[in-house]
Amino acid sequence: MKSQEELLQEARARGAVIINENEPGSGFADDLADDVACIGGKAGTPEQQMRYDDPAVMEMQKRAEDAAAYLLNHAPAEIDEANRRLRQGNIDLVRKYRFNFQEEYTDWVPGRVLKIGDFLKFLQSIRPDAFVSDYQIMGLRGLGFIEGGQPKYSGIGIMDIAPEWSQLRLDRYQQPVNLKYRGWRDVLLTCIKGGFVTESKCDLIFGKPSGPRSRPWYRQLYAIRNNSCGECHKQFCECGYSLAWDRLRSDAHSFSVPEEVAKGKRQEVYESRIFVP
């Protein structure tokens, strides 16, 4: 059995500085701190402190690295299966928050791009009293009409340069978050649903859309005409598709009515520019 003094001498020989209670903070010398490793063993024994280049320390480090590499590249089948079930379970849990045909809204299909002035000019061919707000909120200008002599907000806004078709923004779980771009076709759908314009007039002025991306347009028109879902044909949708309408068209902004419009003047468009004569 080695005495304490013998253990201290061996520690000094290994490069350690003996801690002195009268000198708080003393310990390993700064230039030796990176060369000393602490391993298993009873405190105060030579096995407690060994150099990092000691064969025993290097062997333990290699075993730890080999074990980590094995777990990374050869995960047990039961762990892999448990992870697969967990991922699938998470997907199933959030799937119900998606709506049918969601993929039709996620691809970027700009279609016919319209400046807000051109859109308003076409819309005024149907409703001369249509107007837009002076200012943007979150990249949108409110769209309104004069109803009963009073300005009335339609419940939706339009971009200054609007694609024909909207694009939906998804989170990392592929759940709808909001609209990345709002298409002017969705603006028309809201106006049709609100009774501000008719489907036939929109077809006449803006034209009937065609192609795969136009499918949501016709599905929503069916729902508006029949007051029921175009998929499950129920007024209170059970298939989840009708959720698409609210998610795509919802607008939480309150736009102020332009001062001149509030006074009874009409907005006009010249070369895509909106003005009040």
Kinemage of the C-alpha trace (Angstrom):
@kinemage 1
@onewidth
@group {chain A} dominant
@subgroup {mainchain}
@vectorlist {calphas} color= white
{ca met a 1} P 0.000 0.000 0.000
{ca lys a 2} L 1.573 3.267 -1.171
{ca ser a 3} L 1.619 6.178 1.167
{ca gln a 4} L -0.046 9.477 0.322
{ca glu a 5} L 3.362 11.080 -0.155
{ca glu a 6} L 4.355 8.403 -2.657
{ca leu a 7} L 1.119 8.945 -4.591
{ca leu a 8} L 1.732 12.680 -4.630
{ca gln a 9} L 5.258 12.185 -5.932
{ca glu a 10} L 3.973 9.965 -8.756
{ca ala a 11} L 1.341 12.592 -9.609
{ca arg a 12} L 4.027 15.282 -9.750
{ca ala a 13} L 6.085 13.030 -12.035
{ca arg a 14} L 3.061 12.841 -14.391
{ca gly a 15} L 2.958 16.644 -14.626
{ca ala a 16} L 0.304 17.451 -12.018
{ca val a 17} L 0.383 20.406 -9.676
{ca ile a 18} L -0.708 19.556 -6.162
{ca ile a 19} L -3.767 21.588 -5.045
{ca asn a 20} L -3.052 23.757 -2.039
{ca glu a 21} L -6.039 24.761 0.074
{ca asn a 22} L -4.306 28.065 0.733
{ca glu a 23} L -4.098 28.721 -3.028
{ca pro a 24} L -7.632 28.346 -4.466
{ca gly a 25} L -7.709 27.587 -8.172
{ca ser a 26} L -4.359 25.778 -8.270
{ca gly a 27} L -4.306 22.477 -10.122
{ca phe a 28} L -2.912 21.262 -13.436
{ca ala a 29} L -0.441 23.608 -15.023
{ca asp a 30} L -1.948 25.449 -17.999
{ca asp a 31} L 0.535 24.030 -20.452
{ca leu a 32} L -0.156 20.472 -19.299
{ca ala a 33} L -3.948 20.605 -18.934
{ca asp a 34} L -4.605 19.355 -22.470
{ca asp a 35} L -2.283 16.407 -21.989
{ca val a 36} L -3.961 14.875 -18.934
{ca ala a 37} L -7.047 12.617 -18.940
{ca cys a 38} L -9.201 11.513 -16.008
{ca ile a 39} L -10.401 7.921 -16.170
{ca gly a 40} L -12.016 5.406 -13.859
{ca gly a 41} L -10.485 4.475 -10.534
{ca lys a 42} L -10.653 5.596 -6.969
{ca ala a 43} L -9.811 9.230 -6.408
{ca gly a 44} L -6.242 9.740 -5.317
{ca thr a 45} L -4.900 6.628 -7.060
{ca pro a 46} L -2.491 6.768 -10.015
{ca glu a 47} L -5.199 5.336 -12.289
{ca gln a 48} L -7.355 8.431 -11.658
{ca gln a 49} L -5.167 10.696 -13.819
{ca met a 50} L -3.421 9.508 -16.975
{ca arg a 51} L -1.968 11.258 -20.020
{ca tyr a 52} L -4.139 11.386 -23.150
{ca asp a 53} L -1.476 9.570 -25.118
{ca asp a 54} L -1.401 6.742 -22.582
{ca pro a 55} L -2.202 3.433 -24.378
{ca ala a 56} L -5.039 2.672 -21.944
{ca val a 57} L -6.708 6.033 -22.624
{ca met a 58} L -6.285 5.704 -26.393
{ca glu a 59} L -7.748 2.193 -26.313
{ca met a 60} L -10.840 3.373 -24.415
{ca gln a 61} L -11.298 6.260 -26.861
{ca lys a 62} L -11.089 3.908 -29.851
{ca arg a 63} L -13.661 1.539 -28.308
{ca ala a 64} L -16.046 4.466 -27.777
{ca glu a 65} L -15.609 5.713 -31.366
{ca asp a 66} L -16.098 2.189 -32.773
{ca ala a 67} L -19.275 1.712 -30.733
{ca ala a 68} L -20.697 5.057 -31.920
{ca ala a 69} L -19.882 4.214 -35.564
{ca tyr a 70} L -21.534 0.816 -35.236
{ca leu a 71} L -24.727 2.269 -33.788
{ca leu a 72} L -24.778 4.864 -36.545
{ca asn a 73} L -24.303 2.420 -39.425
{ca his a 74} L -25.789 -0.764 -37.967
{ca ala a 75} L -28.767 0.343 -35.910
{ca pro a 76} L -30.594 -2.706 -34.559
{ca ala a 77} L -33.616 -3.649 -36.631
{ca glu a 78} L -35.985 -3.107 -33.730
{ca ile a 79} L -34.730 0.498 -33.269
{ca asp a 80} L -35.084 1.195 -36.978
{ca glu a 81} L -38.594 -0.239 -36.992
{ca ala a 82} L -39.556 1.808 -33.926
{ca asn a 83} L -38.333 4.991 -35.619
{ca arg a 84} L -40.261 4.114 -38.775
{ca arg a 85} L -43.467 3.586 -36.770
{ca leu a 86} L -42.911 6.855 -34.910
{ca arg a 87} L -42.451 8.807 -38.147
{ca gln a 88} L -45.515 7.202 -39.691
{ca gly a 89} L -47.522 7.931 -36.565
{ca asn a 90} L -46.546 11.598 -36.711
{ca ile a 91} L -47.539 11.737 -40.367
{ca asp a 92} L -50.910 10.156 -39.607
{ca leu a 93} L -51.541 12.567 -36.730
{ca val a 94} L -51.109 15.660 -38.888
{ca arg a 95} L -52.638 14.235 -42.080
{ca lys a 96} L -56.141 15.214 -40.972
{ca tyr a 97} L -55.134 18.872 -41.032
{ca arg a 98} L -54.445 18.753 -44.756
{ca phe a 99} L -57.184 19.064 -47.322
{ca asn a 100} L -57.878 16.981 -50.391
{ca phe a 101} L -56.086 17.979 -53.594
{ca gln a 102} L -53.646 20.028 -51.548
{ca glu a 103} L -50.900 19.336 -54.093
{ca glu a 104} L -52.821 21.386 -56.656
{ca tyr a 105} L -52.076 24.500 -54.600
{ca thr a 106} L -48.415 23.864 -53.800
{ca asp a 107} L -46.825 24.002 -57.267
{ca trp a 108} L -45.919 27.389 -58.695
{ca val a 109} L -48.193 27.898 -61.704
{ca pro a 110} L -48.438 31.678 -62.292
{ca gly a 111} L -50.726 31.491 -65.324
{ca arg a 112} L -51.811 34.921 -66.564
{ca val a 113} L -50.198 37.588 -64.380
{ca leu a 114} L -52.149 40.850 -63.911
{ca lys a 115} L -51.131 44.187 -62.450
{ca ile a 116} L -53.633 45.456 -59.911
{ca gly a 117} L -54.643 48.302 -62.238
{ca asp a 118} L -55.417 45.891 -65.067
{ca phe a 119} L -57.369 43.632 -62.720
{ca leu a 120} L -59.407 46.597 -61.452
{ca lys a 121} L -60.056 47.776 -65.031
{ca phe a 122} L -61.455 44.361 -65.988
{ca leu a 123} L -63.474 44.175 -62.787
{ca gln a 124} L -64.924 47.634 -63.356
{ca ser a 125} L -66.253 46.346 -66.687
{ca ile a 126} L -68.575 44.278 -64.477
{ca arg a 127} L -68.856 46.597 -61.476
{ca pro a 128} L -67.871 50.225 -62.209
{ca asp a 129} L -67.967 50.938 -58.470
{ca ala a 130} L -65.144 48.521 -57.634
{ca phe a 131} L -62.173 50.083 -55.828
{ca val a 132} L -58.980 49.095 -54.001
{ca ser a 133} L -57.400 50.514 -50.849
{ca asp a 134} L -54.641 53.123 -50.974
{ca tyr a 135} L -52.239 51.110 -48.825
{ca gln a 136} L -50.989 47.542 -48.608
{ca ile a 137} L -51.202 45.356 -45.549
{ca met a 138} L -49.035 42.243 -45.662
{ca gly a 139} L -48.563 42.749 -49.405
{ca leu a 140} L -52.298 42.998 -50.165
{ca arg a 141} L -54.699 45.818 -51.025
{ca gly a 142} L -58.286 45.489 -49.915
{ca leu a 143} L -60.931 45.202 -52.635
{ca gly a 144} L -64.357 46.792 -52.191
{ca phe a 145} L -67.584 47.910 -53.882
{ca ile a 146} L -70.221 50.577 -53.310
{ca glu a 147} L -73.318 48.914 -51.878
{ca gly a 148} L -76.394 51.038 -51.094
{ca gly a 149} L -74.344 54.189 -51.538
{ca gln a 150} L -71.777 53.053 -48.959
{ca pro a 151} L -68.316 51.582 -49.526
{ca lys a 152} L -68.244 47.912 -48.560
{ca tyr a 153} L -65.141 45.776 -48.131
{ca ser a 154} L -65.362 42.520 -50.108
{ca gly a 155} L -63.475 40.480 -47.500
{ca ile a 156} L -60.361 39.847 -49.559
{ca gly a 157} L -57.237 41.637 -50.747
{ca ile a 158} L -55.198 41.411 -53.922
{ca met a 159} L -51.489 41.743 -54.669
{ca asp a 160} L -50.147 44.627 -56.765
{ca ile a 161} L -48.862 42.076 -59.264
{ca ala a 162} L -51.000 38.966 -58.949
{ca pro a 163} L -50.550 35.572 -60.581
{ca glu a 164} L -53.639 33.836 -61.873
{ca trp a 165} L -53.258 30.927 -59.457
{ca ser a 166} L -52.433 30.946 -55.763
{ca gln a 167} L -49.538 29.050 -54.236
{ca leu a 168} L -49.811 27.568 -50.769
{ca arg a 169} L -47.001 27.677 -48.205
{ca leu a 170} L -46.455 24.458 -46.203
{ca asp a 171} L -44.541 23.769 -43.006
{ca arg a 172} L -42.033 20.954 -42.557
{ca tyr a 173} L -44.888 18.571 -41.796
{ca gln a 174} L -46.542 19.433 -45.126
{ca gln a 175} L -49.347 21.254 -43.349
{ca pro a 176} L -50.896 24.419 -44.861
{ca val a 177} L -49.623 27.595 -43.220
{ca asn a 178} L -50.817 30.443 -45.443
{ca leu a 179} L -50.649 31.704 -48.993
{ca lys a 180} L -47.251 32.450 -50.448
{ca tyr a 181} L -48.945 34.141 -53.410
{ca arg a 182} L -52.633 34.988 -53.804
{ca gly a 183} L -53.969 34.504 -57.302
{ca trp a 184} L -56.574 36.831 -58.775
{ca arg a 185} L -58.793 33.816 -59.531
{ca asp a 186} L -59.228 33.303 -55.774
{ca val a 187} L -60.157 36.975 -55.475
{ca leu a 188} L -62.852 36.481 -58.129
{ca leu a 189} L -64.154 33.385 -56.328
{ca thr a 190} L -64.633 35.432 -53.168
{ca cys a 191} L -66.427 38.138 -55.126
{ca ile a 192} L -68.698 35.532 -56.729
{ca lys a 193} L -69.401 33.903 -53.388
{ca gly a 194} L -70.153 37.326 -51.846
{ca gly a 195} L -72.625 38.144 -54.610
{ca phe a 196} L -70.629 41.126 -55.878
{ca val a 197} L -70.192 39.652 -59.383
{ca thr a 198} L -71.583 36.680 -61.288
{ca glu a 199} L -69.804 33.665 -62.671
{ca ser a 200} L -71.040 34.365 -66.203
{ca lys a 201} L -69.745 37.947 -66.160
{ca cys a 202} L -66.352 36.782 -64.906
{ca asp a 203} L -66.180 34.230 -67.722
{ca leu a 204} L -67.011 36.951 -70.229
{ca ile a 205} L -64.466 39.516 -69.023
{ca phe a 206} L -61.661 37.397 -67.566
{ca gly a 207} L -62.183 34.264 -69.660
{ca lys a 208} L -62.702 30.662 -68.698
{ca pro a 209} L -59.590 28.958 -67.384
{ca ser a 210} L -58.351 25.611 -68.688
{ca gly a 211} L -55.677 23.058 -67.876
{ca pro a 212} L -54.971 20.946 -64.753
{ca arg a 213} L -54.492 23.975 -62.479
{ca ser a 214} L -58.043 25.154 -63.194
{ca arg a 215} L -59.588 22.163 -61.400
{ca pro a 216} L -59.830 23.949 -57.995
{ca trp a 217} L -61.579 26.863 -59.751
{ca tyr a 218} L -64.355 24.648 -61.065
{ca arg a 219} L -64.632 22.674 -57.822
{ca gln a 220} L -65.099 25.882 -55.858
{ca leu a 221} L -67.643 27.190 -58.365
{ca tyr a 222} L -69.614 23.971 -57.913
{ca ala a 223} L -69.569 24.476 -54.140
{ca ile a 224} L -70.764 28.078 -54.530
{ca arg a 225} L -73.562 27.181 -56.966
{ca asn a 226} L -74.837 24.260 -54.933
{ca asn a 227} L -73.907 25.370 -51.420
{ca ser a 228} L -72.262 22.002 -50.879
{ca cys a 229} L -68.875 20.338 -51.222
{ca gly a 230} L -68.003 19.259 -54.741
{ca glu a 231} L -66.446 16.031 -53.458
{ca cys a 232} L -68.696 14.624 -50.740
{ca his a 233} L -71.724 16.665 -51.929
{ca lys a 234} L -72.655 17.596 -48.369
{ca gln a 235} L -73.424 21.095 -47.167
{ca phe a 236} L -71.244 20.490 -44.129
{ca cys a 237} L -68.201 18.923 -45.730
{ca glu a 238} L -67.047 15.558 -44.352
{ca cys a 239} L -64.183 14.903 -46.762
{ca gly a 240} L -62.092 17.904 -45.696
{ca tyr a 241} L -61.949 19.553 -49.098
{ca ser a 242} L -64.096 22.542 -48.197
{ca leu a 243} L -61.407 23.567 -45.709
{ca ala a 244} L -59.349 24.609 -48.718
{ca trp a 245} L -61.680 27.476 -49.425
{ca asp a 246} L -61.313 29.106 -46.014
{ca arg a 247} L -57.565 28.556 -45.838
{ca leu a 248} L -56.957 30.064 -49.235
{ca arg a 249} L -59.310 33.013 -49.083
{ca ser a 250} L -59.331 34.010 -45.404
{ca asp a 251} L -58.221 37.585 -44.870
{ca ala a 252} L -57.816 39.025 -41.375
{ca his a 253} L -56.906 42.556 -42.464
{ca ser a 254} L -59.181 45.583 -42.099
{ca phe a 255} L -58.468 47.975 -44.981
{ca ser a 256} L -59.434 51.635 -44.837
{ca val a 257} L -61.657 53.038 -47.588
{ca pro a 258} L -59.834 55.596 -49.763
{ca glu a 259} L -60.846 59.120 -48.795
{ca glu a 260} L -61.922 60.100 -52.308
{ca val a 261} L -63.998 56.941 -52.706
{ca ala a 262} L -65.680 57.634 -49.359
{ca lys a 263} L -66.670 61.037 -50.768
{ca gly a 264} L -68.451 59.358 -53.688
{ca lys a 265} L -65.729 59.599 -56.319
{ca arg a 266} L -64.789 56.666 -58.504
{ca gln a 267} L -61.357 55.165 -59.047
{ca glu a 268} L -60.335 54.939 -62.683
{ca val a 269} L -57.518 53.158 -64.472
{ca tyr a 270} L -55.263 54.509 -67.209
{ca glu a 271} L -52.355 52.443 -68.531
{ca ser a 272} L -52.490 50.184 -65.439
{ca arg a 273} L -52.363 53.208 -63.122
{ca ile a 274} L -55.190 53.850 -60.656
{ca phe a 275} L -56.310 57.428 -60.060
{ca val a 276} L -59.344 59.459 -58.963
{ca pro a 277} L -60.332 62.202 -61.446
